[in-house]
């Protein structure tokens, strides 16, 4: 059975009641049991190919292998995910055509083109967006020099700061390890905010508007721009304990737990960002419940899902209509 997420949103007066049905992917223990650590580590990115580089990093750490060190691949992995959001998902939410030029420039970057070309298409030049004040950032959007800034300006006009406002603490590495060992951990959230939450622009937005939909959209933009900055060093996988590997994927914190005996894998567990964000009382249900039932729910739900960014294809059902929201 393929992994997937089905979301039903029910209008209940002014409240929105979300119901989430999550179908997990293949069990890694069944796929990897009996393999030696090297062959298991090679298989993980092929089977769990969404965020494949980060998956491989966490797997190698959990299996006690030396890191592979593919920083360029990790940057491209982040950029692909964000570009599909900016160039496909957000335009679709507004009923617009995809930004095919953005996708073409991403392909060119992956083939060796200068990062400045892609950055210029996104925000118009080498501006340090994360370091802007709120008035400076609003001016950037109003100027509308690029398809993305025009798109974000249009979406900002349609959002109220209260809509989708919700927040939870980020899981610590110790909590990731504990949950992989079967411990019960309270709800946590892990998203693009993990990577850029300390940026002055994000701190200013949170102080004024809280952790609403637009704040989360800006976090995705800043993480994308971070990947285009060669000075930004990307953290490798952590090994907080024997058999535990933790890596920072584009969608959040990724954890692997491996048990090896006599040179063979005897047990394996994977903890994805989606496992945190979709848990009972998790951030996705909180964000969706904070959407206005009397508003444009199909539009708002698409934006909400794109911000939390589940690791699986997602459908949304509202008023008897079902549509794909995320892939």
C-alpha positions in Angstrom: 0.0 0.0 0.0 1.4 3.4 -1.0 2.0 6.1 1.7 -0.4 9.0 1.7 -2.4 11.5 3.8 -6.1 12.1 3.4 -7.4 15.3 5.1 -11.1 16.0 5.6 -12.1 19.5 6.7 -15.5 20.0 8.2 -17.0 23.5 8.6 -18.5 23.7 12.2 -19.9 27.2 12.5 -16.8 29.4 12.5 -14.5 26.6 13.4 -12.8 24.1 11.1 -12.6 20.5 12.3 -9.7 18.6 10.6 -9.6 14.8 10.4 -6.4 13.2 9.2 -5.9 9.7 7.9 -2.3 8.8 7.4 -1.1 5.7 5.6 2.6 5.1 6.4 5.1 3.9 3.8 7.0 0.5 3.8 8.3 -0.9 7.0 12.1 -0.4 6.9 12.7 -3.3 9.3 11.1 -5.7 6.9 13.1 -4.3 3.9 16.5 -4.1 5.6 16.6 -7.1 8.0 19.4 -9.6 7.3 21.5 -7.2 5.2 25.0 -6.1 6.1 25.2 -2.4 7.2 26.8 -1.2 4.0 24.2 -2.7 1.7 21.4 -1.5 4.0 22.7 2.0 3.9 22.9 1.9 0.1 19.3 0.7 -0.1 17.7 3.3 2.3 17.9 6.3 -0.1 16.5 4.2 -2.9 13.5 3.0 -1.0 12.9 6.2 1.0 13.8 8.4 -1.9 12.1 11.6 -0.8 14.9 13.5 0.9 17.2 10.7 -0.2 20.4 12.4 0.7 19.3 13.2 4.3 17.9 9.7 4.6 21.3 8.3 3.6 23.1 10.5 6.1 20.8 9.3 9.0 21.1 5.7 7.9 24.9 5.7 7.8 25.1 7.3 11.2 22.6 4.8 12.6 24.5 1.9 11.1 27.8 3.0 12.4 29.3 3.9 9.0 31.4 6.9 8.0 29.4 9.8 6.6 29.2 10.1 2.8 29.4 13.9 2.8 27.2 14.9 -0.1 26.6 18.6 0.8 25.9 19.6 -2.8 23.3 16.8 -3.1 21.7 18.0 0.2 21.5 21.6 -1.1 19.9 20.5 -4.3 17.4 18.3 -2.4 16.3 21.4 -0.4 16.1 23.5 -3.5 14.0 21.0 -5.5 11.5 20.8 -2.7 11.1 24.5 -2.3 11.1 25.2 -6.1 8.2 22.8 -6.5 6.3 24.7 -3.8 7.1 28.1 -5.2 6.7 27.2 -8.8 3.8 24.7 -8.7 1.9 24.5 -5.4 1.6 28.2 -4.5 0.6 29.2 -8.1 -2.0 26.4 -8.2 -3.5 27.7 -4.9 -4.1 31.0 -6.7 -5.3 29.4 -9.9 -2.2 30.4 -11.8 0.1 28.6 -14.2 3.3 27.0 -12.9 6.5 29.1 -13.0 8.3 26.9 -15.5 11.2 29.3 -15.8 11.9 28.7 -12.1 12.0 25.0 -12.6 14.2 25.4 -15.7 16.7 27.5 -13.7 16.7 24.9 -11.0 17.7 22.2 -13.5 20.4 24.6 -14.8 21.7 25.1 -11.3 21.8 21.4 -10.7 23.9 21.1 -13.9 26.4 23.7 -12.7 24.9 27.1 -13.5 25.8 30.0 -11.1 23.5 30.2 -8.0 23.1 34.0 -8.7 20.9 33.2 -11.6 18.4 31.2 -9.5 18.6 33.7 -6.7 17.9 36.6 -9.1 14.8 34.8 -10.4 13.6 34.2 -6.8 14.1 37.7 -5.2 15.7 39.9 -7.8 19.3 39.9 -6.7 21.8 39.3 -3.8 19.7 40.9 -1.1 20.0 39.3 2.4 16.2 38.7 2.8 16.6 37.1 6.2 18.2 40.2 7.5 15.5 42.6 6.3 13.2 44.5 8.6 9.5 44.0 8.1 9.0 47.3 6.3 12.0 46.4 4.0 10.5 43.0 3.3 7.1 44.4 2.6 8.7 46.8 0.1 10.4 43.9 -1.6 7.1 42.3 -2.1 5.3 45.4 -3.2 8.0 46.1 -5.8 7.2 42.7 -7.3 10.4 42.3 -9.3 10.0 38.5 -9.6 7.2 36.0 -10.1 7.8 34.7 -6.5 7.6 38.1 -4.8 4.5 39.0 -6.8 3.0 35.7 -5.8 3.8 36.1 -2.1 2.5 39.6 -2.2 -0.8 38.4 -3.6 -1.1 35.6 -1.0 -0.2 38.0 1.8 -3.1 40.2 0.8 -5.5 37.3 1.3 -4.2 36.1 4.7 -5.0 37.3 8.2 -2.3 36.8 10.8 -4.7 34.7 12.9 -5.3 32.2 10.2 -3.3 29.0 10.8 -1.6 30.5 13.8 -0.2 27.6 15.9 3.2 26.5 17.2 4.9 23.7 19.1 8.4 23.2 20.3 11.0 21.6 18.0 12.0 18.1 19.1 15.5 17.9 20.6 17.9 15.3 19.4 17.4 13.5 22.8 13.7 13.4 22.2 14.2 12.0 18.7 16.4 9.2 20.1 13.9 8.6 22.9 10.9 8.3 20.6 12.9 5.9 18.3 13.4 3.8 21.4 9.6 3.7 22.0 9.2 6.5 24.5 6.1 8.7 24.5 7.0 12.3 23.7 4.5 15.2 23.7 3.6 16.8 20.3 6.4 18.6 18.6 6.8 20.3 15.2 9.7 20.1 12.8 9.5 22.1 9.6 11.5 24.6 7.6 11.4 26.9 10.6 14.0 24.6 12.2 16.6 25.9 9.8 15.9 29.6 9.7 13.9 30.5 12.8 16.6 32.7 14.2 16.8 35.0 11.1 15.9 38.6 12.1 13.0 38.7 9.6 11.4 35.5 11.0 11.8 36.7 14.6 10.2 40.0 13.6 7.3 38.3 11.9 6.7 36.0 14.8 6.8 38.9 17.2 4.1 40.8 15.2 2.0 38.1 13.6 2.8 34.9 15.5 3.5 31.6 13.7 0.8 31.9 11.1 0.7 30.9 7.5 2.7 33.8 6.1 5.4 33.4 8.7 5.8 29.7 7.6 5.8 30.7 3.9 8.7 33.1 4.6 10.5 30.3 6.4 10.4 28.2 3.2 11.8 31.2 1.2 14.6 31.8 3.6 15.6 28.1 3.7 15.7 28.1 -0.1 17.9 31.1 -0.2 20.2 29.6 2.5 20.8 26.7 0.1 22.1 29.2 -2.5 24.6 30.7 -0.1 28.0 28.8 -0.4 29.0 30.3 3.0 26.1 28.5 4.8 27.5 25.3 6.2 25.1 22.4 6.4 25.2 20.2 9.5 25.9 16.5 8.9 24.1 13.7 10.7 24.4 13.4 14.4 24.9 10.1 16.3 23.6 10.8 19.8 23.8 7.1 20.8 24.9 3.8 19.3 22.4 2.8 16.6 20.8 6.2 16.3 21.3 8.6 13.4 19.7 12.1 13.2 19.8 14.4 10.1 18.3 17.7 9.0 16.1 17.1 6.0 14.3 19.9 4.1 11.0 19.0 5.8 12.5 18.8 9.3 14.3 16.4 11.6 14.8 12.8 10.4 15.7 10.0 12.8 16.9 6.4 12.1 17.5 3.6 14.6 19.4 0.4 13.6 20.1 -2.8 15.5 23.0 -4.8 14.2 24.1 -8.3 15.4 26.8 -10.5 13.9 27.2 -8.0 11.0 23.5 -8.1 10.0 20.7 -5.7 10.5 18.2 -7.2 12.9 16.0 -4.2 13.5 15.3 -0.8 11.9 13.1 2.1 12.6 12.6 5.4 10.8 11.1 8.6 12.3 10.2 11.2 9.7 9.2 14.8 10.2 5.7 13.7 9.2 5.6 11.3 12.1 6.0 14.3 14.4 3.7 16.7 12.5 0.8 14.3 12.1 0.8 12.8 15.6 -2.4 13.4 17.7 -2.4 17.0 18.6 0.4 17.7 16.2 1.1 20.8 14.3 -0.7 20.1 11.0 -4.1 19.5 12.8 -3.5 22.6 14.9 -2.7 24.8 11.9 -5.8 23.4 10.0 -8.0 23.9 13.0 -6.9 27.6 13.1 -8.3 28.3 9.6 -11.6 30.2 9.4 -14.5 27.9 8.4 -16.2 30.8 6.7 -13.2 31.6 4.6 -11.8 30.2 1.4 -10.9 26.9 2.9 -9.6 25.2 -0.3 -7.1 28.0 -0.8 -6.1 28.2 2.8 -5.8 24.5 3.3 -3.4 24.2 0.3 -1.2 26.9 1.8 -1.3 25.3 5.2 -0.3 21.9 3.9 2.5 23.4 1.8 3.9 25.1 4.9 3.9 22.0 7.1 5.1 20.0 4.1 4.2 16.3 4.7 6.5 13.7 3.3 3.7 11.9 1.5 1.1 12.7 -1.3 -1.8 14.5 0.3 -5.5 15.0 -0.6 -7.9 17.4 0.9 -11.7 16.9 1.1 -13.9 19.9 1.7 -17.7 20.1 1.2 -17.7 16.8 -0.6 -14.9 17.9 -3.1 -11.6 16.2 -3.0 -8.4 17.5 -4.6 -4.7 16.8 -4.5 -2.9 19.3 -2.4 0.7 18.1 -2.1 3.1 15.5 -3.6 
